[in-house]
Amino acid sequence: MAKRSEDQQRALAGLLGLGNHSARKSHYPELTARLDELEAERNRYIRLNDELEQRVAARTDELLEANLNLQQQIAQREQIEQDLRDARDAAQAANRSKDKYLAAASHDLLQPLNAARLLIATLRERQLPSVEQVLVERTHQALEGAEDLLTDLLDISRLDQAAVKPDVALYRLDELFAPLVSEFQSVAQAAGLNLRVHTGCYAINTDLRLLTRILRNFLSNACRYTDEGCILLGARRRGDRLRLEVWDTGRGIAADRLEAIFLEFNQLDVGRASDRKGVGLGLAIVERIAEILGYPIAVRSWPGRGSMFSIEVPLSDEMPLPISQLPVQPTTGNPLPGRRLLVIDNEVSILESMRALLGQWGCEVVTATDQAGALLALQGRAPELILADYHLDHGVVGCAVVKHLREHFEQNIPAVIITADRTDQCRRALRRLEAPLLNKPVKPGKLRAVLSQLLA
């Protein structure tokens, strides 16, 4: 190994020109060739370095340009997002404005409509010639259609504003079904249909008012779109839930059109204008209420054979006692004639209509537009019942006037509040007052029933 190292050292010295003259001379060609190789290698590295610098510079320019483009895209996206937020805020503001306008306009329209309904009810109860009686009846039907339309518009507006909050409590199923059967029995009979009910001993946790609205819509559609046969209102238990169903033997709905029936302003298979009722908001309202309650709805249909609409509600293991029925008071007939009633409303036309209708029922009617006017008109003598509008002038509410009159006469005078206000705030105020509520336009039959019950 030592010898090899020495040979290697001498060879290296020769290559570097450190040996003797003859040795250096013999190694010059090799050294020159090696130097040329090294020079070529150095030049190659210089070129590679230049190319690398050019590529780095080009890549840097590309990155700078890409970064600039990205910044521009980010700025554009931020501008687009801001524009979308502005458009969303503008749309929401416009929607709120629309809802407020719709609610206000519908409320204002309900006032004269209420007066007209009361006047028509007065005429319907009179003995008129047959021609005039037909005209009065047609006017009554037209007003009912207008009332249904305004009610749907008000409800859809409130639902879109999320102004409806469920008031869940425990109810017996018969408490839910009984008023519906009473209401639709005559409707079905008038259409030549047989309304059947299948119920059971169940209790449910629900908002009675909202669930009733859903079932009322199901039953109304069943009566409207069934030409012959029967309608069934029933309940089936499904585990911890109860499925409430409305069956009919009507026209049915094609499978590809089932989803469309829940769209706003959509009515299926309405060919003639005379068959068209409302604007097709009923099932849209049903869907929104079901979402608020968290209840699934379903529909099945067989064209030419009928349909089934259902909604599932939570069952309760607790069964409340039946609503106690007050014993029937012995009366000598109609309890209304001769009774002194006070009517308070800030609309003079409604006061005149109420005076005509109640007067036709035999009541002594005292009217006023506010609290001071009521005290003046009563002349120190308490009324037997108060009919008060909820919203009076100058922000005064009818509940406050009723409370003041009760305190003034030191009597718990029965009262009925009449209003076009369908908010939960209004309903809570009436619970504290312990007064029944009638929504405008007032249905004369319901008004008479409530007055008779309170005065019997």
C-alpha beads as a LAMMPS data file, in Angstrom:
LAMMPS data file: protein, C-alpha beads

456 atoms
455 bonds

1 atom types
1 bond types

-500.0 500.0 xlo xhi
-500.0 500.0 ylo yhi
-500.0 500.0 zlo zhi

Masses

1 110.0

Atoms # bond

1 1 1 0.000 0.000 0.000
2 1 1 2.946 2.409 0.833
3 1 1 4.493 1.848 -2.556
4 1 1 1.261 2.587 -4.351
5 1 1 0.947 5.819 -2.439
6 1 1 4.384 6.942 -3.486
7 1 1 3.681 6.115 -7.132
8 1 1 0.484 8.034 -6.939
9 1 1 2.285 11.007 -5.403
10 1 1 4.947 11.030 -8.150
11 1 1 2.262 10.804 -10.847
12 1 1 0.407 13.679 -9.296
13 1 1 3.558 15.751 -9.018
14 1 1 4.264 15.070 -12.620
15 1 1 0.851 16.170 -13.674
16 1 1 1.266 19.414 -11.739
17 1 1 4.727 20.047 -13.172
18 1 1 6.599 19.466 -9.967
19 1 1 8.787 16.645 -11.246
20 1 1 11.923 16.906 -13.394
21 1 1 11.951 18.488 -16.813
22 1 1 11.529 15.290 -18.741
23 1 1 8.618 14.271 -16.553
24 1 1 6.873 17.633 -17.004
25 1 1 7.381 17.507 -20.725
26 1 1 5.866 14.043 -20.965
27 1 1 2.751 15.089 -19.011
28 1 1 1.949 18.416 -20.818
29 1 1 -0.504 16.950 -23.333
30 1 1 -2.447 15.240 -20.575
31 1 1 -2.471 18.371 -18.413
32 1 1 -3.544 20.529 -21.321
33 1 1 -6.342 18.130 -22.140
34 1 1 -7.395 18.069 -18.507
35 1 1 -7.377 21.834 -18.304
36 1 1 -9.489 22.027 -21.422
37 1 1 -11.953 19.620 -19.855
38 1 1 -12.041 21.670 -16.674
39 1 1 -12.529 24.880 -18.655
40 1 1 -15.324 23.273 -20.639
41 1 1 -16.914 22.030 -17.448
42 1 1 -16.630 25.487 -15.910
43 1 1 -18.225 27.062 -18.956
44 1 1 -21.010 24.490 -18.797
45 1 1 -21.648 25.337 -15.164
46 1 1 -21.655 29.028 -16.052
47 1 1 -24.244 28.391 -18.767
48 1 1 -26.307 26.251 -16.395
49 1 1 -26.127 28.975 -13.775
50 1 1 -27.182 31.592 -16.321
51 1 1 -30.040 29.387 -17.481
52 1 1 -31.036 28.760 -13.865
53 1 1 -30.983 32.473 -13.113
54 1 1 -33.085 33.128 -16.199
55 1 1 -35.534 30.415 -15.185
56 1 1 -35.666 31.751 -11.604
57 1 1 -36.222 35.274 -12.939
58 1 1 -38.922 34.038 -15.327
59 1 1 -40.554 31.987 -12.595
60 1 1 -40.384 34.955 -10.255
61 1 1 -42.097 37.112 -12.868
62 1 1 -44.725 34.424 -13.353
63 1 1 -45.303 34.204 -9.590
64 1 1 -45.503 37.980 -9.316
65 1 1 -48.014 38.074 -12.152
66 1 1 -49.967 35.160 -10.658
67 1 1 -49.950 36.884 -7.252
68 1 1 -51.191 40.085 -8.867
69 1 1 -53.924 38.173 -10.674
70 1 1 -54.859 36.419 -7.434
71 1 1 -55.070 39.710 -5.604
72 1 1 -57.281 41.058 -8.366
73 1 1 -59.469 37.944 -8.197
74 1 1 -59.699 38.263 -4.412
75 1 1 -60.668 41.908 -4.762
76 1 1 -63.239 41.027 -7.425
77 1 1 -64.597 38.191 -5.273
78 1 1 -64.828 40.477 -2.262
79 1 1 -66.663 43.013 -4.406
80 1 1 -68.997 40.315 -5.707
81 1 1 -69.633 39.073 -2.164
82 1 1 -70.314 42.633 -1.033
83 1 1 -72.660 43.122 -3.976
84 1 1 -74.414 39.878 -3.055
85 1 1 -74.706 40.995 0.561
86 1 1 -76.078 44.349 -0.571
87 1 1 -78.524 42.586 -2.906
88 1 1 -79.541 40.181 -0.125
89 1 1 -80.043 43.040 2.346
90 1 1 -82.025 44.967 -0.257
91 1 1 -84.145 41.889 -1.007
92 1 1 -84.742 41.253 2.691
93 1 1 -85.633 44.892 3.245
94 1 1 -87.968 44.802 0.254
95 1 1 -89.486 41.565 1.524
96 1 1 -90.006 43.023 5.005
97 1 1 -91.509 46.113 3.447
98 1 1 -93.733 43.945 1.275
99 1 1 -94.831 41.878 4.255
100 1 1 -95.564 44.976 6.320
101 1 1 -97.432 46.553 3.441
102 1 1 -99.357 43.360 2.802
103 1 1 -100.267 43.016 6.474
104 1 1 -101.299 46.668 6.716
105 1 1 -103.209 46.608 3.431
106 1 1 -104.949 43.352 4.319
107 1 1 -105.841 44.714 7.757
108 1 1 -107.279 47.880 6.205
109 1 1 -109.189 45.834 3.634
110 1 1 -110.645 43.631 6.344
111 1 1 -112.273 46.626 8.028
112 1 1 -114.751 47.530 5.245
113 1 1 -115.103 43.843 4.406
114 1 1 -116.177 43.214 7.982
115 1 1 -118.790 45.950 7.746
116 1 1 -120.046 44.528 4.457
117 1 1 -120.286 41.000 5.877
118 1 1 -122.353 42.259 8.811
119 1 1 -124.709 44.172 6.536
120 1 1 -125.120 41.200 4.207
121 1 1 -125.821 38.971 7.219
122 1 1 -128.530 41.414 8.268
123 1 1 -130.118 41.198 4.812
124 1 1 -129.839 37.392 4.664
125 1 1 -131.965 37.073 7.781
126 1 1 -134.741 39.230 6.366
127 1 1 -137.627 38.068 4.259
128 1 1 -136.796 39.406 0.801
129 1 1 -138.268 38.760 -2.637
130 1 1 -136.641 35.764 -4.338
131 1 1 -134.699 37.876 -6.859
132 1 1 -133.205 40.085 -4.145
133 1 1 -132.519 37.048 -1.975
134 1 1 -130.473 35.480 -4.788
135 1 1 -128.458 38.682 -5.193
136 1 1 -127.802 38.855 -1.444
137 1 1 -126.667 35.226 -1.419
138 1 1 -124.289 35.770 -4.330
139 1 1 -122.878 38.843 -2.612
140 1 1 -122.393 36.779 0.528
141 1 1 -120.474 34.116 -1.426
142 1 1 -118.293 36.742 -3.119
143 1 1 -117.441 38.292 0.245
144 1 1 -116.583 34.876 1.630
145 1 1 -114.174 34.325 -1.271
146 1 1 -112.542 37.705 -0.657
147 1 1 -112.256 36.896 3.045
148 1 1 -110.577 33.556 2.360
149 1 1 -108.114 35.211 -0.013
150 1 1 -107.146 37.950 2.460
151 1 1 -106.836 35.435 5.284
152 1 1 -104.452 33.296 3.200
153 1 1 -102.384 36.343 2.245
154 1 1 -102.108 37.413 5.879
155 1 1 -101.134 33.924 6.984
156 1 1 -98.483 33.420 4.291
157 1 1 -97.037 36.844 5.120
158 1 1 -96.776 36.049 8.827
159 1 1 -95.271 32.634 8.138
160 1 1 -92.653 34.138 5.801
161 1 1 -91.727 36.641 8.511
162 1 1 -91.333 33.785 11.030
163 1 1 -93.832 35.662 13.191
164 1 1 -95.677 32.473 14.171
165 1 1 -94.437 30.664 17.273
166 1 1 -95.971 27.335 18.321
167 1 1 -97.879 27.265 21.602
168 1 1 -97.608 23.556 22.423
169 1 1 -99.894 22.002 25.025
170 1 1 -101.596 18.681 25.771
171 1 1 -104.924 17.963 24.046
172 1 1 -107.251 15.034 23.596
173 1 1 -107.735 13.922 20.001
174 1 1 -111.513 14.327 20.279
175 1 1 -110.957 17.987 21.241
176 1 1 -109.164 18.422 17.929
177 1 1 -111.607 16.459 15.773
178 1 1 -114.973 17.557 17.215
179 1 1 -114.937 21.196 15.991
180 1 1 -113.697 20.099 12.568
181 1 1 -116.442 17.522 12.203
182 1 1 -119.033 20.079 13.298
183 1 1 -117.699 22.584 10.767
184 1 1 -117.363 20.269 7.758
185 1 1 -120.366 18.012 8.274
186 1 1 -122.686 20.567 6.685
187 1 1 -120.101 21.410 3.995
188 1 1 -119.850 17.753 2.976
189 1 1 -123.622 17.310 3.007
190 1 1 -124.085 20.387 0.824
191 1 1 -121.672 18.813 -1.684
192 1 1 -123.526 15.484 -1.574
193 1 1 -120.691 13.761 0.309
194 1 1 -120.580 11.573 3.403
195 1 1 -118.105 12.684 6.086
196 1 1 -116.943 9.826 8.333
197 1 1 -114.663 10.013 11.367
198 1 1 -112.413 7.325 12.808
199 1 1 -110.811 8.346 16.067
200 1 1 -109.513 6.741 19.252
201 1 1 -108.562 7.500 22.829
202 1 1 -105.354 9.429 22.218
203 1 1 -103.676 12.550 23.577
204 1 1 -101.232 14.682 21.596
205 1 1 -98.748 17.468 22.318
206 1 1 -99.315 20.183 19.751
207 1 1 -100.353 23.721 18.943
208 1 1 -104.102 23.207 18.613
209 1 1 -104.670 26.318 16.487
210 1 1 -101.922 25.554 13.939
211 1 1 -102.729 21.851 13.665
212 1 1 -106.411 22.667 13.234
213 1 1 -105.485 24.988 10.369
214 1 1 -103.661 22.135 8.618
215 1 1 -106.500 19.646 8.993
216 1 1 -109.054 22.272 8.004
217 1 1 -107.154 22.787 4.758
218 1 1 -107.014 19.039 4.100
219 1 1 -110.752 18.721 4.675
220 1 1 -111.553 21.820 2.624
221 1 1 -109.608 20.493 -0.366
222 1 1 -111.224 17.067 0.011
223 1 1 -114.693 18.621 -0.124
224 1 1 -113.724 20.873 -3.020
225 1 1 -112.178 18.227 -5.273
226 1 1 -114.482 15.288 -4.522
227 1 1 -117.530 15.044 -6.758
228 1 1 -119.118 12.008 -5.121
229 1 1 -118.446 9.431 -2.449
230 1 1 -117.119 10.056 1.027
231 1 1 -114.424 11.763 3.074
232 1 1 -112.725 10.126 6.046
233 1 1 -110.969 11.884 8.916
234 1 1 -108.998 9.345 10.924
235 1 1 -105.970 8.573 13.070
236 1 1 -103.445 5.717 13.083
237 1 1 -100.828 5.078 15.738
238 1 1 -97.243 4.758 14.496
239 1 1 -94.978 4.046 17.461
240 1 1 -94.689 7.189 19.554
241 1 1 -96.472 9.263 16.913
242 1 1 -100.031 9.572 15.672
243 1 1 -100.711 9.948 11.961
244 1 1 -103.775 12.070 11.246
245 1 1 -105.227 11.284 7.823
246 1 1 -107.830 12.757 5.505
247 1 1 -109.017 10.378 2.762
248 1 1 -111.292 11.245 -0.154
249 1 1 -112.767 9.547 -3.194
250 1 1 -112.089 12.507 -5.466
251 1 1 -110.255 13.148 -8.695
252 1 1 -106.802 12.221 -7.471
253 1 1 -103.446 13.680 -8.497
254 1 1 -100.913 12.309 -10.980
255 1 1 -97.628 11.163 -9.424
256 1 1 -95.548 13.689 -11.385
257 1 1 -97.642 16.550 -9.995
258 1 1 -97.662 15.689 -6.296
259 1 1 -94.776 18.005 -5.412
260 1 1 -96.292 20.921 -7.330
261 1 1 -99.391 21.055 -5.139
262 1 1 -97.346 22.625 -2.315
263 1 1 -96.168 25.528 -4.470
264 1 1 -97.628 28.982 -3.954
265 1 1 -100.350 30.152 -6.330
266 1 1 -100.762 26.678 -7.761
267 1 1 -104.102 25.006 -8.348
268 1 1 -104.388 21.709 -10.180
269 1 1 -107.106 20.725 -12.602
270 1 1 -109.080 23.951 -12.349
271 1 1 -110.465 24.460 -15.800
272 1 1 -113.282 26.946 -15.331
273 1 1 -113.036 30.272 -13.570
274 1 1 -116.118 29.399 -11.553
275 1 1 -114.269 26.389 -10.105
276 1 1 -111.326 28.468 -8.975
277 1 1 -111.359 29.405 -5.302
278 1 1 -108.600 31.398 -3.665
279 1 1 -105.179 31.703 -5.243
280 1 1 -103.665 28.332 -4.386
281 1 1 -101.964 29.244 -1.103
282 1 1 -103.630 26.620 1.096
283 1 1 -101.103 23.790 0.839
284 1 1 -98.187 26.235 0.769
285 1 1 -99.432 27.475 4.141
286 1 1 -99.782 23.873 5.318
287 1 1 -96.166 23.116 4.404
288 1 1 -94.862 26.185 6.244
289 1 1 -96.892 25.431 9.375
290 1 1 -95.707 21.811 9.335
291 1 1 -92.094 23.020 9.170
292 1 1 -92.687 25.328 12.138
293 1 1 -94.206 22.489 14.160
294 1 1 -91.620 19.968 12.956
295 1 1 -94.303 17.524 11.782
296 1 1 -93.842 15.467 8.589
297 1 1 -96.652 15.645 6.049
298 1 1 -97.313 13.144 3.289
299 1 1 -99.649 12.715 0.356
300 1 1 -100.659 9.640 -1.614
301 1 1 -103.003 9.727 -4.567
302 1 1 -104.587 7.487 -7.144
303 1 1 -105.895 9.382 -10.213
304 1 1 -109.601 8.858 -10.600
305 1 1 -109.906 7.110 -7.227
306 1 1 -108.934 9.642 -4.569
307 1 1 -106.164 10.952 -2.339
308 1 1 -104.863 10.754 1.217
309 1 1 -103.174 13.655 3.032
310 1 1 -101.568 13.010 6.414
311 1 1 -99.506 14.639 9.147
312 1 1 -97.702 12.938 12.039
313 1 1 -97.892 14.424 15.536
314 1 1 -96.209 13.333 18.787
315 1 1 -98.295 11.161 21.110
316 1 1 -98.491 11.674 24.850
317 1 1 -98.709 8.974 27.528
318 1 1 -100.716 11.367 29.697
319 1 1 -104.444 11.554 29.005
320 1 1 -106.130 14.781 30.123
321 1 1 -109.686 14.757 31.387
322 1 1 -112.434 15.685 28.920
323 1 1 -113.379 19.332 28.736
324 1 1 -116.146 19.834 31.257
325 1 1 -119.428 20.749 29.668
326 1 1 -121.404 23.418 31.478
327 1 1 -124.958 22.355 32.266
328 1 1 -127.465 23.743 29.867
329 1 1 -129.150 26.767 31.386
330 1 1 -132.904 26.643 31.179
331 1 1 -133.952 29.471 28.932
332 1 1 -137.160 30.630 27.453
333 1 1 -135.663 30.727 23.981
334 1 1 -133.334 33.208 22.371
335 1 1 -131.242 34.937 25.097
336 1 1 -130.400 37.976 22.933
337 1 1 -133.616 40.061 22.704
338 1 1 -133.685 42.921 25.165
339 1 1 -130.012 42.578 26.187
340 1 1 -127.995 45.793 26.404
341 1 1 -124.714 45.526 24.479
342 1 1 -121.870 48.035 24.115
343 1 1 -119.971 48.024 20.807
344 1 1 -116.631 49.877 20.640
345 1 1 -114.867 50.316 17.287
346 1 1 -112.974 53.192 15.706
347 1 1 -114.652 52.493 12.332
348 1 1 -118.042 54.192 12.124
349 1 1 -119.163 51.901 9.278
350 1 1 -118.574 48.850 11.465
351 1 1 -120.502 50.427 14.333
352 1 1 -123.467 51.042 12.035
353 1 1 -123.319 47.490 10.668
354 1 1 -123.124 45.992 14.155
355 1 1 -126.012 48.170 15.305
356 1 1 -128.151 46.939 12.386
357 1 1 -127.305 43.247 12.904
358 1 1 -127.575 43.205 16.706
359 1 1 -130.668 45.346 16.580
360 1 1 -132.243 42.834 14.221
361 1 1 -131.486 40.162 16.821
362 1 1 -133.462 42.194 19.362
363 1 1 -130.558 43.705 21.286
364 1 1 -130.341 47.221 22.681
365 1 1 -127.117 48.516 21.115
366 1 1 -124.902 51.309 22.483
367 1 1 -121.977 52.320 20.261
368 1 1 -118.804 54.347 20.841
369 1 1 -115.452 54.898 19.153
370 1 1 -113.384 55.192 22.352
371 1 1 -113.427 54.878 26.121
372 1 1 -114.664 58.391 26.838
373 1 1 -117.442 58.036 24.284
374 1 1 -118.465 54.709 25.824
375 1 1 -118.789 56.173 29.325
376 1 1 -120.796 59.074 27.932
377 1 1 -123.150 56.858 25.907
378 1 1 -123.727 54.406 28.753
379 1 1 -124.966 57.250 31.046
380 1 1 -123.863 55.507 34.214
381 1 1 -125.569 52.215 33.419
382 1 1 -123.346 49.167 32.863
383 1 1 -123.831 47.108 29.701
384 1 1 -124.551 43.392 29.926
385 1 1 -121.778 42.608 27.403
386 1 1 -118.989 44.507 25.640
387 1 1 -117.967 43.985 22.010
388 1 1 -114.651 45.797 21.517
389 1 1 -112.218 46.149 18.646
390 1 1 -108.639 45.325 19.661
391 1 1 -106.899 48.229 17.884
392 1 1 -108.528 51.590 18.579
393 1 1 -107.243 55.077 17.764
394 1 1 -104.099 56.636 19.300
395 1 1 -102.550 53.243 20.161
396 1 1 -105.305 52.311 22.615
397 1 1 -106.282 48.621 22.701
398 1 1 -109.753 47.295 23.420
399 1 1 -108.484 45.127 26.286
400 1 1 -107.509 48.230 28.245
401 1 1 -110.934 49.812 27.642
402 1 1 -112.743 46.650 28.798
403 1 1 -110.587 46.502 31.923
404 1 1 -111.302 50.163 32.707
405 1 1 -115.058 49.723 32.236
406 1 1 -115.076 46.681 34.505
407 1 1 -113.269 48.668 37.176
408 1 1 -115.519 51.688 36.645
409 1 1 -118.756 49.715 37.095
410 1 1 -117.174 47.295 39.579
411 1 1 -118.521 44.353 37.590
412 1 1 -116.852 41.530 35.672
413 1 1 -118.722 42.421 32.490
414 1 1 -118.511 39.682 29.810
415 1 1 -116.537 40.851 26.795
416 1 1 -115.713 39.755 23.262
417 1 1 -112.713 41.156 21.393
418 1 1 -113.062 41.546 17.624
419 1 1 -109.919 42.132 15.595
420 1 1 -108.100 41.568 12.331
421 1 1 -104.875 41.162 14.347
422 1 1 -103.790 37.515 14.254
423 1 1 -100.523 37.881 16.182
424 1 1 -99.572 35.806 19.205
425 1 1 -99.186 39.011 21.220
426 1 1 -102.878 39.728 20.716
427 1 1 -103.849 36.212 21.784
428 1 1 -101.744 36.417 24.951
429 1 1 -103.422 39.704 25.881
430 1 1 -106.837 38.086 25.467
431 1 1 -105.886 35.172 27.713
432 1 1 -105.136 37.643 30.504
433 1 1 -108.464 39.383 29.868
434 1 1 -110.362 36.061 29.764
435 1 1 -112.340 37.187 26.728
436 1 1 -113.077 35.188 23.565
437 1 1 -111.637 36.370 20.268
438 1 1 -113.441 36.775 16.970
439 1 1 -111.355 37.542 13.898
440 1 1 -112.511 40.051 11.316
441 1 1 -114.434 39.652 9.111
442 1 1 -116.814 38.403 11.787
443 1 1 -118.937 35.414 10.866
444 1 1 -122.461 36.344 12.049
445 1 1 -123.324 32.749 12.983
446 1 1 -120.264 32.464 15.199
447 1 1 -120.916 35.889 16.690
448 1 1 -124.453 34.923 17.609
449 1 1 -123.313 31.643 19.136
450 1 1 -120.683 33.376 21.288
451 1 1 -123.098 36.066 22.457
452 1 1 -125.760 33.496 23.285
453 1 1 -123.254 31.427 25.280
454 1 1 -122.004 34.419 27.263
455 1 1 -125.469 35.807 27.956
456 1 1 -127.327 32.534 28.591

Bonds

1 1 1 2
2 1 2 3
3 1 3 4
4 1 4 5
5 1 5 6
6 1 6 7
7 1 7 8
8 1 8 9
9 1 9 10
10 1 10 11
11 1 11 12
12 1 12 13
13 1 13 14
14 1 14 15
15 1 15 16
16 1 16 17
17 1 17 18
18 1 18 19
19 1 19 20
20 1 20 21
21 1 21 22
22 1 22 23
23 1 23 24
24 1 24 25
25 1 25 26
26 1 26 27
27 1 27 28
28 1 28 29
29 1 29 30
30 1 30 31
31 1 31 32
32 1 32 33
33 1 33 34
34 1 34 35
35 1 35 36
36 1 36 37
37 1 37 38
38 1 38 39
39 1 39 40
40 1 40 41
41 1 41 42
42 1 42 43
43 1 43 44
44 1 44 45
45 1 45 46
46 1 46 47
47 1 47 48
48 1 48 49
49 1 49 50
50 1 50 51
51 1 51 52
52 1 52 53
53 1 53 54
54 1 54 55
55 1 55 56
56 1 56 57
57 1 57 58
58 1 58 59
59 1 59 60
60 1 60 61
61 1 61 62
62 1 62 63
63 1 63 64
64 1 64 65
65 1 65 66
66 1 66 67
67 1 67 68
68 1 68 69
69 1 69 70
70 1 70 71
71 1 71 72
72 1 72 73
73 1 73 74
74 1 74 75
75 1 75 76
76 1 76 77
77 1 77 78
78 1 78 79
79 1 79 80
80 1 80 81
81 1 81 82
82 1 82 83
83 1 83 84
84 1 84 85
85 1 85 86
86 1 86 87
87 1 87 88
88 1 88 89
89 1 89 90
90 1 90 91
91 1 91 92
92 1 92 93
93 1 93 94
94 1 94 95
95 1 95 96
96 1 96 97
97 1 97 98
98 1 98 99
99 1 99 100
100 1 100 101
101 1 101 102
102 1 102 103
103 1 103 104
104 1 104 105
105 1 105 106
106 1 106 107
107 1 107 108
108 1 108 109
109 1 109 110
110 1 110 111
111 1 111 112
112 1 112 113
113 1 113 114
114 1 114 115
115 1 115 116
116 1 116 117
117 1 117 118
118 1 118 119
119 1 119 120
120 1 120 121
121 1 121 122
122 1 122 123
123 1 123 124
124 1 124 125
125 1 125 126
126 1 126 127
127 1 127 128
128 1 128 129
129 1 129 130
130 1 130 131
131 1 131 132
132 1 132 133
133 1 133 134
134 1 134 135
135 1 135 136
136 1 136 137
137 1 137 138
138 1 138 139
139 1 139 140
140 1 140 141
141 1 141 142
142 1 142 143
143 1 143 144
144 1 144 145
145 1 145 146
146 1 146 147
147 1 147 148
148 1 148 149
149 1 149 150
150 1 150 151
151 1 151 152
152 1 152 153
153 1 153 154
154 1 154 155
155 1 155 156
156 1 156 157
157 1 157 158
158 1 158 159
159 1 159 160
160 1 160 161
161 1 161 162
162 1 162 163
163 1 163 164
164 1 164 165
165 1 165 166
166 1 166 167
167 1 167 168
168 1 168 169
169 1 169 170
170 1 170 171
171 1 171 172
172 1 172 173
173 1 173 174
174 1 174 175
175 1 175 176
176 1 176 177
177 1 177 178
178 1 178 179
179 1 179 180
180 1 180 181
181 1 181 182
182 1 182 183
183 1 183 184
184 1 184 185
185 1 185 186
186 1 186 187
187 1 187 188
188 1 188 189
189 1 189 190
190 1 190 191
191 1 191 192
192 1 192 193
193 1 193 194
194 1 194 195
195 1 195 196
196 1 196 197
197 1 197 198
198 1 198 199
199 1 199 200
200 1 200 201
201 1 201 202
202 1 202 203
203 1 203 204
204 1 204 205
205 1 205 206
206 1 206 207
207 1 207 208
208 1 208 209
209 1 209 210
210 1 210 211
211 1 211 212
212 1 212 213
213 1 213 214
214 1 214 215
215 1 215 216
216 1 216 217
217 1 217 218
218 1 218 219
219 1 219 220
220 1 220 221
221 1 221 222
222 1 222 223
223 1 223 224
224 1 224 225
225 1 225 226
226 1 226 227
227 1 227 228
228 1 228 229
229 1 229 230
230 1 230 231
231 1 231 232
232 1 232 233
233 1 233 234
234 1 234 235
235 1 235 236
236 1 236 237
237 1 237 238
238 1 238 239
239 1 239 240
240 1 240 241
241 1 241 242
242 1 242 243
243 1 243 244
244 1 244 245
245 1 245 246
246 1 246 247
247 1 247 248
248 1 248 249
249 1 249 250
250 1 250 251
251 1 251 252
252 1 252 253
253 1 253 254
254 1 254 255
255 1 255 256
256 1 256 257
257 1 257 258
258 1 258 259
259 1 259 260
260 1 260 261
261 1 261 262
262 1 262 263
263 1 263 264
264 1 264 265
265 1 265 266
266 1 266 267
267 1 267 268
268 1 268 269
269 1 269 270
270 1 270 271
271 1 271 272
272 1 272 273
273 1 273 274
274 1 274 275
275 1 275 276
276 1 276 277
277 1 277 278
278 1 278 279
279 1 279 280
280 1 280 281
281 1 281 282
282 1 282 283
283 1 283 284
284 1 284 285
285 1 285 286
286 1 286 287
287 1 287 288
288 1 288 289
289 1 289 290
290 1 290 291
291 1 291 292
292 1 292 293
293 1 293 294
294 1 294 295
295 1 295 296
296 1 296 297
297 1 297 298
298 1 298 299
299 1 299 300
300 1 300 301
301 1 301 302
302 1 302 303
303 1 303 304
304 1 304 305
305 1 305 306
306 1 306 307
307 1 307 308
308 1 308 309
309 1 309 310
310 1 310 311
311 1 311 312
312 1 312 313
313 1 313 314
314 1 314 315
315 1 315 316
316 1 316 317
317 1 317 318
318 1 318 319
319 1 319 320
320 1 320 321
321 1 321 322
322 1 322 323
323 1 323 324
324 1 324 325
325 1 325 326
326 1 326 327
327 1 327 328
328 1 328 329
329 1 329 330
330 1 330 331
331 1 331 332
332 1 332 333
333 1 333 334
334 1 334 335
335 1 335 336
336 1 336 337
337 1 337 338
338 1 338 339
339 1 339 340
340 1 340 341
341 1 341 342
342 1 342 343
343 1 343 344
344 1 344 345
345 1 345 346
346 1 346 347
347 1 347 348
348 1 348 349
349 1 349 350
350 1 350 351
351 1 351 352
352 1 352 353
353 1 353 354
354 1 354 355
355 1 355 356
356 1 356 357
357 1 357 358
358 1 358 359
359 1 359 360
360 1 360 361
361 1 361 362
362 1 362 363
363 1 363 364
364 1 364 365
365 1 365 366
366 1 366 367
367 1 367 368
368 1 368 369
369 1 369 370
370 1 370 371
371 1 371 372
372 1 372 373
373 1 373 374
374 1 374 375
375 1 375 376
376 1 376 377
377 1 377 378
378 1 378 379
379 1 379 380
380 1 380 381
381 1 381 382
382 1 382 383
383 1 383 384
384 1 384 385
385 1 385 386
386 1 386 387
387 1 387 388
388 1 388 389
389 1 389 390
390 1 390 391
391 1 391 392
392 1 392 393
393 1 393 394
394 1 394 395
395 1 395 396
396 1 396 397
397 1 397 398
398 1 398 399
399 1 399 400
400 1 400 401
401 1 401 402
402 1 402 403
403 1 403 404
404 1 404 405
405 1 405 406
406 1 406 407
407 1 407 408
408 1 408 409
409 1 409 410
410 1 410 411
411 1 411 412
412 1 412 413
413 1 413 414
414 1 414 415
415 1 415 416
416 1 416 417
417 1 417 418
418 1 418 419
419 1 419 420
420 1 420 421
421 1 421 422
422 1 422 423
423 1 423 424
424 1 424 425
425 1 425 426
426 1 426 427
427 1 427 428
428 1 428 429
429 1 429 430
430 1 430 431
431 1 431 432
432 1 432 433
433 1 433 434
434 1 434 435
435 1 435 436
436 1 436 437
437 1 437 438
438 1 438 439
439 1 439 440
440 1 440 441
441 1 441 442
442 1 442 443
443 1 443 444
444 1 444 445
445 1 445 446
446 1 446 447
447 1 447 448
448 1 448 449
449 1 449 450
450 1 450 451
451 1 451 452
452 1 452 453
453 1 453 454
454 1 454 455
455 1 455 456
